[in-house]
Amino acid sequence: MAENKVVIITGASSGIGEATAKLLAKNGAKLVLAARREDRLKALKEEIEQLGGQAVYQVTDVTKTEQLEQLAKLAQETYGSVDVLVNNAGLMPLSQLHKNKQDEWDTMVDVNIKGVLYGIGAVLPYMRKQKSGHIINISSVAGHEVMPSSAVYSGTKFAVRAITEGLRKEESVDNNIRATIISPGAVDTELKDHITDEDIKQGIGNMQAIDADAIARAINYAVSEPDDVSINEILIRPTSQK
């Protein structure tokens, strides 16, 4: 169960991260919230506390490894353990390769790949010491298939899946650290707002999307399984999505 587990969530200020924080807090988890927007983090913390939950927050840029190390330290010092990391922060500025949006490529690699790695690197020392833990990395349906305009984004999300499977094989047997890949399809979040190509943005906007709560429920399911059960991968898309 999620009750009393110390859960770090990156990208907690909106979308999947926010929905997951609310659901896990409702189920008794102790939340450590991370994102760049302090006003949103503060409001989420207050909402969780008003509903009887426990939460702290730290403004965090996941491209800065020292900030993720400070985040893990905050979890340990506040609640006494680091039980779960939800590596949720991510960006999706889709564009076709000939547009040569190199700044956007760099940002996706920094946030979607390096941010995941820095999060793993920050929590593993604590989890290895306590011989338990659970790392949940948010990939995407785009980590299973590539579409026009998704080449770089898909590349980052394929990488997340590979990293998570490598983590599982390295840490599960000897250190009881579980690893889970969550691959959402179209979800109603701010991800599409990062798209600067107006033609692609319009096409994405017409796609039917599911609510972020659907992904939060999947994360809660994975977290709530007994320690001897490892949910390795969940792919969730709208019923109407091809």
Secondary structure, DSSP 4 states (H G I P E B T S, - for coil): --TT-EEEESSTTSHHHHHHHHHHHHTTPEEEEEES-HHHHHHHHHHHHHTT-EEEEEE--TT-HHHHHHHHHHHHHHHS---EEEE---------GGG--HHHHHHHIIIIIIHHHHHHHHHHHHHHHHT-EEEEEE--GGGT---TT-HHHHHHHHHHHHHHHHHHHHHHHHH-EEEEEEEE-SBSSSGGGG---HHHHHHHHTS--B-HHHHHHHHHHHHHS-TT----EEEE--TT--
